[in-house]
C-alpha cells in the first residue's frame, strides 16, 4: 500500500490495522481524487495479496471506504490513534468506531449501507 500511495505522488504518514480493517493517514496532493486513489489501493493491493497467496481463498476488500480530513495540528493525535489500533479495539469494535467517526463528522448514513462485520 505504501508503494501505491507513493506511485500516486502522495505521502503515506502511517498505515496500521487489524484483521478486518486498516487505517491510513495520507498527505494528499491535489493531483488525484480520493476515490481514484482508494480504487487503486484496494484493486492493486488485493491483486498482490492474491498473487502472493496470503489467504486460502480469494481475497477482496469490501465495497466502500471512509475518508476523513484532519488539520495539520491534529496529525500527532491521529498517528498515535492509528499506531495503537490493537489496544483501541480491545474496547470497541471497528463497526462501533466507524459509526462514531460518521457521527463526529456529521455524516448522514443508513445502517443498510454500512459494511458488514467479518465473522
ROTIFI-382622 format. One record per residue (C-alpha): residue number from 1; x, y, z. Coordinates in Angstrom, 2 decimals, padded with zeros to 5 digits. Each point is the difference from the previous one (the first is absolute). Layout:
BEGIN
{i:NUM | x:X | y:Y | z:Z}
...
//
This chain:
BEGIN
{i:1 | x:000.00 | y:000.00 | z:000.00}
{i:2 | x:002.87 | y:002.31 | z:000.74}
{i:3 | x:001.33 | y:-000.43 | z:-003.54}
{i:4 | x:-003.42 | y:000.67 | z:-001.51}
{i:5 | x:-000.37 | y:003.22 | z:001.97}
{i:6 | x:003.49 | y:001.15 | z:-001.00}
{i:7 | x:-000.51 | y:-000.94 | z:-003.68}
{i:8 | x:-003.00 | y:002.31 | z:000.05}
{i:9 | x:002.17 | y:002.87 | z:001.34}
{i:10 | x:-001.49 | y:000.13 | z:003.48}
{i:11 | x:001.70 | y:-000.34 | z:003.39}
{i:12 | x:-000.85 | y:-002.97 | z:002.22}
{i:13 | x:000.35 | y:001.11 | z:003.62}
{i:14 | x:-001.09 | y:-003.27 | z:001.65}
{i:15 | x:-001.91 | y:-003.18 | z:-000.77}
{i:16 | x:-001.13 | y:-002.56 | z:002.57}
{i:17 | x:-002.94 | y:-002.26 | z:000.50}
{i:18 | x:-001.66 | y:-003.06 | z:001.31}
{i:19 | x:-001.19 | y:-003.21 | z:-001.63}
{i:20 | x:-003.17 | y:001.68 | z:-001.28}
{i:21 | x:001.10 | y:003.54 | z:-000.93}
{i:22 | x:002.83 | y:002.43 | z:-000.44}
{i:23 | x:000.54 | y:003.67 | z:000.77}
{i:24 | x:002.23 | y:002.13 | z:-002.19}
{i:25 | x:001.01 | y:003.60 | z:000.48}
{i:26 | x:000.97 | y:001.47 | z:-003.34}
{i:27 | x:001.21 | y:003.46 | z:-000.88}
{i:28 | x:-001.96 | y:000.50 | z:-003.22}
{i:29 | x:001.24 | y:002.11 | z:-002.86}
{i:30 | x:-002.67 | y:001.57 | z:-002.20}
{i:31 | x:000.92 | y:-002.16 | z:-003.00}
{i:32 | x:-002.54 | y:-002.76 | z:000.60}
{i:33 | x:-003.47 | y:-000.48 | z:001.44}
{i:34 | x:-000.22 | y:-001.98 | z:003.24}
{i:35 | x:-002.37 | y:-002.46 | z:-001.72}
{i:36 | x:002.57 | y:-000.68 | z:-002.75}
{i:37 | x:002.78 | y:-000.52 | z:002.55}
{i:38 | x:-002.16 | y:-002.39 | z:002.03}
{i:39 | x:-000.95 | y:-001.96 | z:-003.13}
{i:40 | x:003.70 | y:-000.38 | z:-000.83}
{i:41 | x:000.97 | y:-000.95 | z:003.58}
{i:42 | x:-002.76 | y:-002.57 | z:000.38}
{i:43 | x:000.33 | y:-001.45 | z:-003.51}
{i:44 | x:003.79 | y:-000.21 | z:-000.10}
{i:45 | x:000.39 | y:-001.25 | z:003.57}
{i:46 | x:-002.63 | y:-002.73 | z:-000.37}
{i:47 | x:001.63 | y:-001.12 | z:-003.27}
{i:48 | x:003.40 | y:-000.18 | z:001.75}
{i:49 | x:-001.42 | y:-001.84 | z:003.04}
{i:50 | x:-001.58 | y:-002.59 | z:-002.32}
{i:51 | x:003.17 | y:-000.37 | z:-002.11}
{i:52 | x:002.03 | y:-000.59 | z:003.18}
{i:53 | x:-002.66 | y:-002.46 | z:001.24}
{i:54 | x:-000.10 | y:001.53 | z:003.47}
{i:55 | x:-003.54 | y:-001.32 | z:000.50}
{i:56 | x:-001.47 | y:-003.44 | z:-000.59}
{i:57 | x:-002.84 | y:001.32 | z:-002.13}
{i:58 | x:-000.28 | y:003.00 | z:-002.26}
{i:59 | x:000.57 | y:003.26 | z:001.87}
{i:60 | x:-002.09 | y:003.08 | z:-000.68}
{i:61 | x:-000.76 | y:003.21 | z:001.84}
{i:62 | x:-003.57 | y:000.84 | z:000.85}
{i:63 | x:-001.65 | y:002.69 | z:-002.08}
{i:64 | x:000.44 | y:003.56 | z:001.12}
{i:65 | x:002.34 | y:001.79 | z:002.36}
{i:66 | x:-000.02 | y:002.88 | z:002.43}
{i:67 | x:002.11 | y:003.11 | z:-000.54}
{i:68 | x:000.32 | y:002.75 | z:002.57}
{i:69 | x:002.13 | y:003.13 | z:-000.05}
{i:70 | x:002.08 | y:001.37 | z:002.84}
{i:71 | x:001.96 | y:003.20 | z:000.50}
{i:72 | x:003.77 | y:000.02 | z:000.36}
{i:73 | x:-000.35 | y:000.75 | z:003.72}
{i:74 | x:-001.82 | y:-003.33 | z:000.46}
{i:75 | x:002.59 | y:-002.20 | z:-001.75}
{i:76 | x:001.81 | y:-001.22 | z:003.13}
{i:77 | x:-003.26 | y:-001.07 | z:001.63}
{i:78 | x:-001.18 | y:-001.79 | z:-003.15}
{i:79 | x:003.37 | y:-001.75 | z:-000.45}
{i:80 | x:-000.09 | y:-001.20 | z:003.63}
{i:81 | x:-003.58 | y:-001.16 | z:-000.44}
{i:82 | x:000.90 | y:-002.03 | z:-003.09}
{i:83 | x:003.18 | y:-001.35 | z:001.62}
{i:84 | x:-002.01 | y:-001.38 | z:002.96}
{i:85 | x:-002.76 | y:-001.87 | z:-001.85}
{i:86 | x:000.45 | y:-003.27 | z:001.86}
{i:87 | x:-000.42 | y:001.63 | z:003.40}
{i:88 | x:-002.84 | y:002.19 | z:-001.22}
{i:89 | x:-002.02 | y:-002.92 | z:-001.34}
{i:90 | x:000.10 | y:-001.82 | z:003.29}
{i:91 | x:-002.57 | y:002.62 | z:001.09}
{i:92 | x:-002.23 | y:000.30 | z:-003.08}
{i:93 | x:-000.60 | y:-001.71 | z:-003.32}
{i:94 | x:000.87 | y:001.52 | z:-003.33}
{i:95 | x:-003.70 | y:000.40 | z:-000.79}
{i:96 | x:-000.53 | y:001.98 | z:003.21}
{i:97 | x:003.06 | y:002.08 | z:-000.78}
{i:98 | x:-001.07 | y:000.67 | z:-003.59}
{i:99 | x:-003.47 | y:001.15 | z:001.02}
{i:100 | x:001.59 | y:002.33 | z:002.57}
{i:101 | x:002.13 | y:001.52 | z:-002.79}
{i:102 | x:-003.08 | y:000.51 | z:-002.18}
{i:103 | x:-001.86 | y:001.68 | z:002.86}
{i:104 | x:002.99 | y:002.15 | z:001.02}
{i:105 | x:000.39 | y:001.23 | z:-003.59}
{i:106 | x:-003.79 | y:000.46 | z:-000.32}
{i:107 | x:-000.32 | y:-002.46 | z:-002.89}
{i:108 | x:-003.60 | y:-001.04 | z:-000.59}
{i:109 | x:-000.16 | y:-003.75 | z:-000.62}
{i:110 | x:-002.35 | y:-002.97 | z:-000.07}
{i:111 | x:000.96 | y:-003.20 | z:001.79}
{i:112 | x:-000.85 | y:-002.08 | z:-003.09}
{i:113 | x:002.92 | y:001.67 | z:-001.83}
{i:114 | x:002.57 | y:-000.57 | z:002.75}
{i:115 | x:002.47 | y:-002.86 | z:-000.45}
{i:116 | x:-000.67 | y:-003.38 | z:001.52}
{i:117 | x:002.21 | y:-001.23 | z:002.82}
{i:118 | x:002.28 | y:-002.91 | z:-000.85}
{i:119 | x:-001.06 | y:-003.16 | z:001.83}
//
